């Protein structure tokens, strides 16, 4: 695997892409949980 850490701009871009992917994933998970919240309330 070729290291790209000698170029700060490449590192910054890779980090930004990684955090964007994580943010998108967390938002999808949160909306899924939010959609189920009403169902959980009815089960009590």
mmJSON file of the N, C-alpha and C atoms, coordinates in Angstrom:
{"data_MODEL":{"atom_site":{
"group_PDB":["ATOM","ATOM","ATOM","ATOM","ATOM","ATOM","ATOM","ATOM","ATOM","ATOM","ATOM","ATOM","ATOM","ATOM","ATOM","ATOM","ATOM","ATOM","ATOM","ATOM","ATOM","ATOM","ATOM","ATOM","ATOM","ATOM","ATOM","ATOM","ATOM","ATOM","ATOM","ATOM","ATOM","ATOM","ATOM","ATOM","ATOM","ATOM","ATOM","ATOM","ATOM","ATOM","ATOM","ATOM","ATOM","ATOM","ATOM","ATOM","ATOM","ATOM","ATOM","ATOM","ATOM","ATOM","ATOM","ATOM","ATOM","ATOM","ATOM","ATOM","ATOM","ATOM","ATOM","ATOM","ATOM","ATOM","ATOM","ATOM","ATOM","ATOM","ATOM","ATOM","ATOM","ATOM","ATOM","ATOM","ATOM","ATOM","ATOM","ATOM","ATOM","ATOM","ATOM","ATOM","ATOM","ATOM","ATOM","ATOM","ATOM","ATOM","ATOM","ATOM","ATOM","ATOM","ATOM","ATOM","ATOM","ATOM","ATOM","ATOM","ATOM","ATOM","ATOM","ATOM","ATOM","ATOM","ATOM","ATOM","ATOM","ATOM","ATOM","ATOM","ATOM","ATOM","ATOM","ATOM","ATOM","ATOM","ATOM","ATOM","ATOM","ATOM","ATOM","ATOM","ATOM","ATOM","ATOM","ATOM","ATOM","ATOM","ATOM","ATOM"],
"id":[1,2,3,4,5,6,7,8,9,10,11,12,13,14,15,16,17,18,19,20,21,22,23,24,25,26,27,28,29,30,31,32,33,34,35,36,37,38,39,40,41,42,43,44,45,46,47,48,49,50,51,52,53,54,55,56,57,58,59,60,61,62,63,64,65,66,67,68,69,70,71,72,73,74,75,76,77,78,79,80,81,82,83,84,85,86,87,88,89,90,91,92,93,94,95,96,97,98,99,100,101,102,103,104,105,106,107,108,109,110,111,112,113,114,115,116,117,118,119,120,121,122,123,124,125,126,127,128,129,130,131,132],
"type_symbol":["N","C","C","N","C","C","N","C","C","N","C","C","N","C","C","N","C","C","N","C","C","N","C","C","N","C","C","N","C","C","N","C","C","N","C","C","N","C","C","N","C","C","N","C","C","N","C","C","N","C","C","N","C","C","N","C","C","N","C","C","N","C","C","N","C","C","N","C","C","N","C","C","N","C","C","N","C","C","N","C","C","N","C","C","N","C","C","N","C","C","N","C","C","N","C","C","N","C","C","N","C","C","N","C","C","N","C","C","N","C","C","N","C","C","N","C","C","N","C","C","N","C","C","N","C","C","N","C","C","N","C","C"],
"label_atom_id":["N","CA","C","N","CA","C","N","CA","C","N","CA","C","N","CA","C","N","CA","C","N","CA","C","N","CA","C","N","CA","C","N","CA","C","N","CA","C","N","CA","C","N","CA","C","N","CA","C","N","CA","C","N","CA","C","N","CA","C","N","CA","C","N","CA","C","N","CA","C","N","CA","C","N","CA","C","N","CA","C","N","CA","C","N","CA","C","N","CA","C","N","CA","C","N","CA","C","N","CA","C","N","CA","C","N","CA","C","N","CA","C","N","CA","C","N","CA","C","N","CA","C","N","CA","C","N","CA","C","N","CA","C","N","CA","C","N","CA","C","N","CA","C","N","CA","C","N","CA","C","N","CA","C"],
"label_alt_id":[null,null,null,null,null,null,null,null,null,null,null,null,null,null,null,null,null,null,null,null,null,null,null,null,null,null,null,null,null,null,null,null,null,null,null,null,null,null,null,null,null,null,null,null,null,null,null,null,null,null,null,null,null,null,null,null,null,null,null,null,null,null,null,null,null,null,null,null,null,null,null,null,null,null,null,null,null,null,null,null,null,null,null,null,null,null,null,null,null,null,null,null,null,null,null,null,null,null,null,null,null,null,null,null,null,null,null,null,null,null,null,null,null,null,null,null,null,null,null,null,null,null,null,null,null,null,null,null,null,null,null,null],
"label_comp_id":["UNK","UNK","UNK","UNK","UNK","UNK","UNK","UNK","UNK","UNK","UNK","UNK","UNK","UNK","UNK","UNK","UNK","UNK","UNK","UNK","UNK","UNK","UNK","UNK","UNK","UNK","UNK","UNK","UNK","UNK","UNK","UNK","UNK","UNK","UNK","UNK","UNK","UNK","UNK","UNK","UNK","UNK","UNK","UNK","UNK","UNK","UNK","UNK","UNK","UNK","UNK","UNK","UNK","UNK","UNK","UNK","UNK","UNK","UNK","UNK","UNK","UNK","UNK","UNK","UNK","UNK","UNK","UNK","UNK","UNK","UNK","UNK","UNK","UNK","UNK","UNK","UNK","UNK","UNK","UNK","UNK","UNK","UNK","UNK","UNK","UNK","UNK","UNK","UNK","UNK","UNK","UNK","UNK","UNK","UNK","UNK","UNK","UNK","UNK","UNK","UNK","UNK","UNK","UNK","UNK","UNK","UNK","UNK","UNK","UNK","UNK","UNK","UNK","UNK","UNK","UNK","UNK","UNK","UNK","UNK","UNK","UNK","UNK","UNK","UNK","UNK","UNK","UNK","UNK","UNK","UNK","UNK"],
"label_asym_id":["A","A","A","A","A","A","A","A","A","A","A","A","A","A","A","A","A","A","A","A","A","A","A","A","A","A","A","A","A","A","A","A","A","A","A","A","A","A","A","A","A","A","A","A","A","A","A","A","A","A","A","A","A","A","A","A","A","A","A","A","A","A","A","A","A","A","A","A","A","A","A","A","A","A","A","A","A","A","A","A","A","A","A","A","A","A","A","A","A","A","A","A","A","A","A","A","A","A","A","A","A","A","A","A","A","A","A","A","A","A","A","A","A","A","A","A","A","A","A","A","A","A","A","A","A","A","A","A","A","A","A","A"],
"label_entity_id":["1","1","1","1","1","1","1","1","1","1","1","1","1","1","1","1","1","1","1","1","1","1","1","1","1","1","1","1","1","1","1","1","1","1","1","1","1","1","1","1","1","1","1","1","1","1","1","1","1","1","1","1","1","1","1","1","1","1","1","1","1","1","1","1","1","1","1","1","1","1","1","1","1","1","1","1","1","1","1","1","1","1","1","1","1","1","1","1","1","1","1","1","1","1","1","1","1","1","1","1","1","1","1","1","1","1","1","1","1","1","1","1","1","1","1","1","1","1","1","1","1","1","1","1","1","1","1","1","1","1","1","1"],
"label_seq_id":[1,1,1,2,2,2,3,3,3,4,4,4,5,5,5,6,6,6,7,7,7,8,8,8,9,9,9,10,10,10,11,11,11,12,12,12,13,13,13,14,14,14,15,15,15,16,16,16,17,17,17,18,18,18,19,19,19,20,20,20,21,21,21,22,22,22,23,23,23,24,24,24,25,25,25,26,26,26,27,27,27,28,28,28,29,29,29,30,30,30,31,31,31,32,32,32,33,33,33,34,34,34,35,35,35,36,36,36,37,37,37,38,38,38,39,39,39,40,40,40,41,41,41,42,42,42,43,43,43,44,44,44],
"pdbx_PDB_ins_code":[null,null,null,null,null,null,null,null,null,null,null,null,null,null,null,null,null,null,null,null,null,null,null,null,null,null,null,null,null,null,null,null,null,null,null,null,null,null,null,null,null,null,null,null,null,null,null,null,null,null,null,null,null,null,null,null,null,null,null,null,null,null,null,null,null,null,null,null,null,null,null,null,null,null,null,null,null,null,null,null,null,null,null,null,null,null,null,null,null,null,null,null,null,null,null,null,null,null,null,null,null,null,null,null,null,null,null,null,null,null,null,null,null,null,null,null,null,null,null,null,null,null,null,null,null,null,null,null,null,null,null,null],
"Cartn_x":[0.838,0.0,0.883,0.623,1.426,0.954,1.868,1.522,1.36,0.298,0.064,0.242,0.823,0.908,1.989,2.769,3.776,3.137,1.883,1.191,0.028,0.166,-0.889,-2.245,-2.248,-3.517,-4.254,-3.519,-4.114,-4.677,-3.929,-4.377,-5.665,-5.685,-6.857,-8.078,-7.885,-8.984,-9.499,-8.592,-8.987,-9.764,-9.319,-10.002,-11.402,-11.499,-12.791,-13.768,-13.283,-14.14,-14.603,-13.701,-14.026,-15.096,-14.943,-15.92,-17.266,-17.253,-18.512,-19.268,-18.546,-19.174,-19.767,-19.025,-19.498,-20.731,-20.691,-21.807,-23.066,-22.92,-24.051,-24.622,-23.74,-24.163,-24.916,-24.387,-25.021,-26.397,-26.523,-27.813,-28.847,-28.432,-29.358,-29.776,-28.811,-29.114,-30.079,-29.833,-30.653,-32.082,-32.26,-33.62,-34.333,-33.595,-34.184,-34.666,-33.823,-34.177,-35.343,-35.285,-36.361,-37.691,-37.662,-38.881,-39.458,-38.617,-39.079,-39.497,-39.17,-39.419,-40.895,-41.787,-43.215,-43.636,-43.077,-43.398,-42.992,-41.821,-41.361,-42.286,-42.746,-43.633,-44.925,-45.425,-46.678,-46.523,-45.302,-45.064,-45.087,-44.931,-44.886,-46.214],
"Cartn_y":[-1.186,0.0,1.25,2.125,3.341,4.377,4.939,5.951,7.311,8.024,9.356,10.424,10.066,10.995,12.057,11.993,13.025,14.302,14.219,15.368,15.781,16.861,17.29,17.5,17.973,18.212,16.898,15.866,14.547,13.983,14.151,13.675,14.395,15.703,16.504,16.064,15.827,15.401,14.019,13.11,11.761,11.835,12.688,12.846,13.43,14.444,15.082,14.067,13.279,12.267,11.241,10.84,9.861,10.394,11.646,12.212,12.449,12.784,12.953,11.625,10.541,9.218,8.841,9.106,8.78,9.616,10.887,11.789,11.305,10.964,10.483,9.196,8.29,7.031,7.284,8.173,8.457,9.109,9.965,10.603,9.567,8.599,7.539,6.691,6.342,5.543,6.299,7.585,8.38,8.476,8.652,8.747,7.396,6.307,4.978,4.811,5.171,5.079,6.016,7.226,8.195,7.678,6.956,6.394,5.284,4.603,3.507,3.983,5.214,5.715,5.607,5.963,5.876,4.45,3.497,2.089,1.654,2.084,1.728,2.327,3.53,4.16,3.374,2.844,2.093,0.754,0.234,-1.071,-1.003,0.173,0.272,-0.087],
"Cartn_z":[0.0,0.0,0.0,-0.943,-1.057,-0.047,0.693,1.69,1.022,1.4,0.838,1.913,3.033,4.156,3.998,2.919,2.703,2.158,1.691,1.114,2.018,2.762,3.713,3.054,1.82,1.117,0.866,0.5,0.27,1.569,2.647,3.959,4.357,4.167,4.514,3.711,2.435,1.573,1.98,2.287,2.715,4.03,4.942,6.223,6.022,5.17,4.901,4.292,3.35,2.707,3.737,4.605,5.632,6.59,7.016,7.95,7.272,5.987,5.25,5.195,4.925,4.863,6.212,7.284,8.624,8.975,8.664,8.952,8.228,6.981,6.188,6.797,7.191,7.802,9.107,9.948,11.232,11.038,10.035,9.776,9.336,8.513,8.085,9.281,10.132,11.311,12.232,12.404,13.311,12.8,11.495,10.971,11.079,10.967,11.155,12.595,13.554,14.973,15.287,14.738,14.95,14.428,13.326,12.759,13.623,14.381,15.224,16.607,16.971,18.327,18.704,17.792,18.058,18.366,17.656,17.873,19.271,19.723,21.066,22.135,21.924,22.9,23.041,21.932,21.962,22.699,22.758,23.376,24.9,25.471,26.947,27.594],
"occupancy":[1.0,1.0,1.0,1.0,1.0,1.0,1.0,1.0,1.0,1.0,1.0,1.0,1.0,1.0,1.0,1.0,1.0,1.0,1.0,1.0,1.0,1.0,1.0,1.0,1.0,1.0,1.0,1.0,1.0,1.0,1.0,1.0,1.0,1.0,1.0,1.0,1.0,1.0,1.0,1.0,1.0,1.0,1.0,1.0,1.0,1.0,1.0,1.0,1.0,1.0,1.0,1.0,1.0,1.0,1.0,1.0,1.0,1.0,1.0,1.0,1.0,1.0,1.0,1.0,1.0,1.0,1.0,1.0,1.0,1.0,1.0,1.0,1.0,1.0,1.0,1.0,1.0,1.0,1.0,1.0,1.0,1.0,1.0,1.0,1.0,1.0,1.0,1.0,1.0,1.0,1.0,1.0,1.0,1.0,1.0,1.0,1.0,1.0,1.0,1.0,1.0,1.0,1.0,1.0,1.0,1.0,1.0,1.0,1.0,1.0,1.0,1.0,1.0,1.0,1.0,1.0,1.0,1.0,1.0,1.0,1.0,1.0,1.0,1.0,1.0,1.0,1.0,1.0,1.0,1.0,1.0,1.0],
"B_iso_or_equiv":[0.0,0.0,0.0,0.0,0.0,0.0,0.0,0.0,0.0,0.0,0.0,0.0,0.0,0.0,0.0,0.0,0.0,0.0,0.0,0.0,0.0,0.0,0.0,0.0,0.0,0.0,0.0,0.0,0.0,0.0,0.0,0.0,0.0,0.0,0.0,0.0,0.0,0.0,0.0,0.0,0.0,0.0,0.0,0.0,0.0,0.0,0.0,0.0,0.0,0.0,0.0,0.0,0.0,0.0,0.0,0.0,0.0,0.0,0.0,0.0,0.0,0.0,0.0,0.0,0.0,0.0,0.0,0.0,0.0,0.0,0.0,0.0,0.0,0.0,0.0,0.0,0.0,0.0,0.0,0.0,0.0,0.0,0.0,0.0,0.0,0.0,0.0,0.0,0.0,0.0,0.0,0.0,0.0,0.0,0.0,0.0,0.0,0.0,0.0,0.0,0.0,0.0,0.0,0.0,0.0,0.0,0.0,0.0,0.0,0.0,0.0,0.0,0.0,0.0,0.0,0.0,0.0,0.0,0.0,0.0,0.0,0.0,0.0,0.0,0.0,0.0,0.0,0.0,0.0,0.0,0.0,0.0],
"pdbx_formal_charge":[null,null,null,null,null,null,null,null,null,null,null,null,null,null,null,null,null,null,null,null,null,null,null,null,null,null,null,null,null,null,null,null,null,null,null,null,null,null,null,null,null,null,null,null,null,null,null,null,null,null,null,null,null,null,null,null,null,null,null,null,null,null,null,null,null,null,null,null,null,null,null,null,null,null,null,null,null,null,null,null,null,null,null,null,null,null,null,null,null,null,null,null,null,null,null,null,null,null,null,null,null,null,null,null,null,null,null,null,null,null,null,null,null,null,null,null,null,null,null,null,null,null,null,null,null,null,null,null,null,null,null,null],
"auth_seq_id":[1,1,1,2,2,2,3,3,3,4,4,4,5,5,5,6,6,6,7,7,7,8,8,8,9,9,9,10,10,10,11,11,11,12,12,12,13,13,13,14,14,14,15,15,15,16,16,16,17,17,17,18,18,18,19,19,19,20,20,20,21,21,21,22,22,22,23,23,23,24,24,24,25,25,25,26,26,26,27,27,27,28,28,28,29,29,29,30,30,30,31,31,31,32,32,32,33,33,33,34,34,34,35,35,35,36,36,36,37,37,37,38,38,38,39,39,39,40,40,40,41,41,41,42,42,42,43,43,43,44,44,44],
"auth_comp_id":["UNK","UNK","UNK","UNK","UNK","UNK","UNK","UNK","UNK","UNK","UNK","UNK","UNK","UNK","UNK","UNK","UNK","UNK","UNK","UNK","UNK","UNK","UNK","UNK","UNK","UNK","UNK","UNK","UNK","UNK","UNK","UNK","UNK","UNK","UNK","UNK","UNK","UNK","UNK","UNK","UNK","UNK","UNK","UNK","UNK","UNK","UNK","UNK","UNK","UNK","UNK","UNK","UNK","UNK","UNK","UNK","UNK","UNK","UNK","UNK","UNK","UNK","UNK","UNK","UNK","UNK","UNK","UNK","UNK","UNK","UNK","UNK","UNK","UNK","UNK","UNK","UNK","UNK","UNK","UNK","UNK","UNK","UNK","UNK","UNK","UNK","UNK","UNK","UNK","UNK","UNK","UNK","UNK","UNK","UNK","UNK","UNK","UNK","UNK","UNK","UNK","UNK","UNK","UNK","UNK","UNK","UNK","UNK","UNK","UNK","UNK","UNK","UNK","UNK","UNK","UNK","UNK","UNK","UNK","UNK","UNK","UNK","UNK","UNK","UNK","UNK","UNK","UNK","UNK","UNK","UNK","UNK"],
"auth_asym_id":["A","A","A","A","A","A","A","A","A","A","A","A","A","A","A","A","A","A","A","A","A","A","A","A","A","A","A","A","A","A","A","A","A","A","A","A","A","A","A","A","A","A","A","A","A","A","A","A","A","A","A","A","A","A","A","A","A","A","A","A","A","A","A","A","A","A","A","A","A","A","A","A","A","A","A","A","A","A","A","A","A","A","A","A","A","A","A","A","A","A","A","A","A","A","A","A","A","A","A","A","A","A","A","A","A","A","A","A","A","A","A","A","A","A","A","A","A","A","A","A","A","A","A","A","A","A","A","A","A","A","A","A"],
"auth_atom_id":["N","CA","C","N","CA","C","N","CA","C","N","CA","C","N","CA","C","N","CA","C","N","CA","C","N","CA","C","N","CA","C","N","CA","C","N","CA","C","N","CA","C","N","CA","C","N","CA","C","N","CA","C","N","CA","C","N","CA","C","N","CA","C","N","CA","C","N","CA","C","N","CA","C","N","CA","C","N","CA","C","N","CA","C","N","CA","C","N","CA","C","N","CA","C","N","CA","C","N","CA","C","N","CA","C","N","CA","C","N","CA","C","N","CA","C","N","CA","C","N","CA","C","N","CA","C","N","CA","C","N","CA","C","N","CA","C","N","CA","C","N","CA","C","N","CA","C","N","CA","C","N","CA","C"],
"pdbx_PDB_model_num":[1,1,1,1,1,1,1,1,1,1,1,1,1,1,1,1,1,1,1,1,1,1,1,1,1,1,1,1,1,1,1,1,1,1,1,1,1,1,1,1,1,1,1,1,1,1,1,1,1,1,1,1,1,1,1,1,1,1,1,1,1,1,1,1,1,1,1,1,1,1,1,1,1,1,1,1,1,1,1,1,1,1,1,1,1,1,1,1,1,1,1,1,1,1,1,1,1,1,1,1,1,1,1,1,1,1,1,1,1,1,1,1,1,1,1,1,1,1,1,1,1,1,1,1,1,1,1,1,1,1,1,1]
}}}
